[in-house]
Amino acid sequence: MNNKLRSKEQLFITNKFVRDFSLIGESIGLDRIEFAKRVGLSLAEIDEPQGIVSKNYLLNSYETLLEYSNDEFLGAGITKIPRGTVALMVKSSCLDLNLEQALKSIAQVLEISQGTVGLQTVIEGSLVRIQFLPGVKDPRFYNLICSLFIYVCADVLSVLIKKEIPLVYAYFSCADAVNISDYQYMFDCPITFNQPQCEIAFDISLLKQPIRCNYHQVEQYLKVPLSLLKYKHETLDVIRQIKDILANTPNAQFPTQQELAMQLGMSVRTLQRKLNNENQSYMTIKDTVRQRKATFYLEHTEKSINEVAEKCGFSEIASFTRAFTRWTGMTPSKYAKPS
């Protein structure tokens, strides 16, 4: 498919991981309907075949299980990882001189916590390989837990040096993903499945990067480790924040400018001034979000054009077709065909 978006611009994911979270919750006693309520979705939306959701629901799901289980392994591990373990990793590492020392501090914290996440750092040639061997009670959840902890690890390392760690690759031991876009959202690097172990790799030169993190600046986000996503979000420009808010609205039922300004904690006049400074308009941003949602559905699901139109807030297929053609230069049906 032409003009596919890079993962850093991705606003949506399939509902697979959210569904997996709900099943983890069920396995430790949290009713799936109650889980859905806490997350902010209906159970029908979670179980919808080929459904997609805003990426923010990944964080909602994680936080829901963390609060319920009081375990940073979310109740999925053979043993618990006490809450605060990731925070202690960062706090300890902030005292180190460089990333090489920080990796040793992280491994020591994991050992002290006596959790079931095995972490091993291997230096091979020009690469630093970080391997994960989690002990999971139910093999259904192995893939999700590996993905989350690899992702959190990469975020922790990036936060420590205040610079995004460019990963060379991410390996997973599971079979090929049903939808690789879910992984591309988390890992902006080549992804390979059916590997001997789960691991990420980065260039050895990064080991000498100095630790620049101020623990007190990130402490509040470490109460829910996946909230490092939110930490990054809150440092982004207002346009990206608006896109994330709009992506989080069901069936494109977008807020008014006044409602949006309230969510952003500013006046409508301030919001308009910020948009003018970026040569943007609210209508243009809404169109961008609709376009990304529509193309994501057409690229990654088998939903009909009528269903996609409805999900994107169009009551008539003709209106959707005109808008989509204006966005991409082709009709939805032509775009959906394999290139």
N, C-alpha and C positions, 0 to 999 in steps of 0.2 A: 504494500500500500504506500502511496506517495505521501510526503509531508507528515510523516508520523512525528509526534512530539517526543522530545527528550524527556527522560524520567523526571528531571528536576522541575519540569513544567507540568507534570501530571497532577491532576486534581482529583482523579477518581481511581478506585481499585475495584476488583470484583468483590463480592460478598463472601468469598471462600474463607478468608482468615477470620472474619467476624463470626461466621458459622462455626468454625473450629473453636474459637473462644467460647461460644455458647455451649459446645459439647464438653469442653474442659470444665466449665462451670457446673454443668449437669453431673459430671463424674464426681464432683466434690460436694454435691448437695444443693447447688443453686438452680432453682427451677428455670427453665429456658424462657418462659414467659416473663418471669421476674427479671432475668438477665436482659431481655430485650427492652423492657421498660426502663431499666437503669441506664442502658446505653443510649436510648432515645430513638430506637427503631421499633417497628412491629416485628413479631416473629415471622410474619409472611414476607417481609422485606429481607429478613436474614436468610430465610429458606428459599427465596425465589430462585428458580433455575436461571442461571446466567444473569443474575442481578448484579448491579453495580451500586456502590455507595461512595460518599465522600471519604477521602483518605482519613479525615479526622475521626471517623468511627473506629479506626484501628486503635487510636489512643483511648477513646472512650471505653472500648472493650477491655483493653489492658488494665486501665485504671479500675474498672468495675471488679475484675477478678482479683486484682491486687488488694483492694479494700476488703473483699469478701474472704480471701484466703490468708491475708496477712503474711504473704510469702512471695518473695520476688521471683520464685519459680512458678507462681500462680497455682500451686497445688498439683502441678503435673509431674513433679519430680519424685524420685524414690525417697528423698529427704527434702526438708525445707531449706531455702536460703533466707536467713533472717532479713526482715526489712531493714534498710539502711546499709546493706552490704555494698551496693554500687556507690552510694554516697561516701562510704569509707574508702573505697578504691580511689575516688577522685580526691578526697581530702588528703590521703596519704601521698598520692602522686604529686600533688601541688607542692610538696616539699622537695621533690626531686629536681635535678638539674636539667635532665633531658628525657626524651621519650624512651630511650633504652632503659634507664633506671626506673621510669614509671611502669613499664611492663613487668618488671620484677616485683614492684610494690603491689601491682594488681594481682599477680599470681599468689603472693603471700597472703593477701586479704582473702582470696578464694580458699586457700588452704586452711586458714584460721576459721572461716565460716563453716567448714565441714559440710558444704553443700555438695550437690551432685553434678556440678558443672566442671568437667575436666578441661583445663586450658593449658595448651603447650605451645611455646614459641620456638620455631625452628628457623635458623638462618641458613639459607642455602643459596650460594652464589650472590646475586644482587638482590635477592628477595628476602623479606621477613614474612614467614608464614605463621599465622595464628590459627591453631587447630582447636576444635571444640568437640568434646565427647560427653554430652549430657546424659545423665541417667534418668530416663523417663519411664513412668509406670505403665503408660499405655502407648504402644507404638503409633497409634493414630495421631498423637500429638508431637511426635519427634520432629517432624518437619517444621511445624510452627515454632516450637521452642528454639530450635537451631537458628531459624531465620531471625527471631527476635533478639537472641543474645548476640549473634554476630553483628546485627544492626546496632544494638546498644553499645557493643564494644567499639565499633568504628566511630560512633558518635562521641564516646568518651575520649578516645584518642584525639579526635578533631578538636574537642573542647579544650583539652589539655594544652595543645599548641596553638589554639585560636586560629586554626587554618584547616580547611577541609582536607582530610586524608584521601589522596587519590588512590583508590584500590586498583590493583592490576587485574584481579579476578575475584570471584566468589564461587566456592565449590560447595555442592550439597550432595549428601550420600543417598538422598531419596531418588525415586524415579522422576522422569521428566514432569515438570509442573503442568497442571491443567491449563493454566494461563500464565505465561512468563511475565506478563505486564505487572503482576503483583510483586514480583521480585525486582523488576526493573525500577519500580517506584522506590524501593529501599536501597538498591545497589546500582549506582551509575557506572557499571563496569561489565565486562563479559561474565556471563553466568553459565556454569556447567553443572549438570546433574549426573547421577550414577557414579559418583566419585567415592574413593575409599573412606574419606572422612569429610566433615564440614570444615571449611577453612576460608580465610581471607588472606590476601597477600598484598604487600606494598613495598616500595623501593627501600633498600637498606639505608639510603642517605637520610631518610626521615628520622632514624634513630637518634641523630645528633641534634634534632630540632629542640630548642629550649622550651621548658615548660613556662607558659605565660598565663595560665589560668588563675584567676582570683576565686578561691573557693566560695567566698561569701556572695559573689555575683551569681553563682549557679546553684547554690545550696537549695533554694526553694524548689527548683525543678527536679532535684534528685530524689525528692520524696516519692515521686512516681518516675522511675528511671526513663521510661519511654518519653517523658515530657521534655527530654532534651530536644525532641522535635519542636515542642512549643517554644523552647528557648530560642531556637533558630528562627522560628516564625515571628517572634516578637521583635527580632532585630531586623526584619525585612522592611522594605518600603511599603507605603500605604496601598499601592496598587495590588501587590501580592496578598496583603491581608484581606482586601476586599474580595479578591478572587476566591480565597479560601472560605470566606463567609458565604458567598453565593453558591459555591460548590456544595455547601453543607445544607442547602435548602431543598426539601423534597419536591420533585416534579417542577423545578424551576419556579417555585412560588416566592419570588424575590422580595426582599423588604423594600420599602420606600426609601428615598434618600434620607429622610428624617430618622427612620428606624435604623438605617445603616449607620448614620452618624452617631446615634446613641450607643450602638454596639461597639463603635470604635472609640467612644469616650471623647467626642469632640462635637462642636456645633456644625450645623449644615453649612454655614458660611466658611468655616475652616476647612471642611471636607471639600467644598467646591474649589476653594483656593488651591488646596493641595493637588486636586485633579487638574486644574488649569495649569499649574506649574509643570505637570508631567504631560501636558498636551493630550489629556485623556478626558473622556466623559463617562458618566455612569452607564449610559446606554451602550457605549462601545464595550465597556468591560462586561456587561451582561451578555452581549452578543458573543464575546470571546468565550465565556464560560459555557454558554449554550453550544457553541461550536465544538468545544473540547469534549463535552458530554456526549454529543451526537456522534462524533468521530470515534470516541472510545467504544460506544455501543456497537457501531458498525464494524469496527476492527476486531473486537474481542468477544462479541456475542452473536447469536443467531436470531436475535429478536427481529420482528417484522418492522418495516419502515413506519407503519402506523403506531406501533408500540414505542418506538424511539421518539417519534414526534410528540407523543403524549408525555413521555418522561422528560422531554426538554421544554415542556410548557406550551406546546402548540395544540390548539383545539381542532385545526384543520390541516390535513395532509398537504394541501396546495400551498398554504402559508409556509409550512416547514420546508417544502421542496424549493420554493423561491428563496428562502433565507439560506438554505444549505448550498444552493447553487451560487449565491452571491458570496458565501464564505470560501468555497473551495473551487469554484469553477466547474463543478460537475454535479449531477443529480445524486441524491442519496443511493438510489439503486445502482448507479454506475460505480460509485465510490465503494460500495459494499462488495462488488465483484472482485475476486482475487486478481492481482495484477500479474 
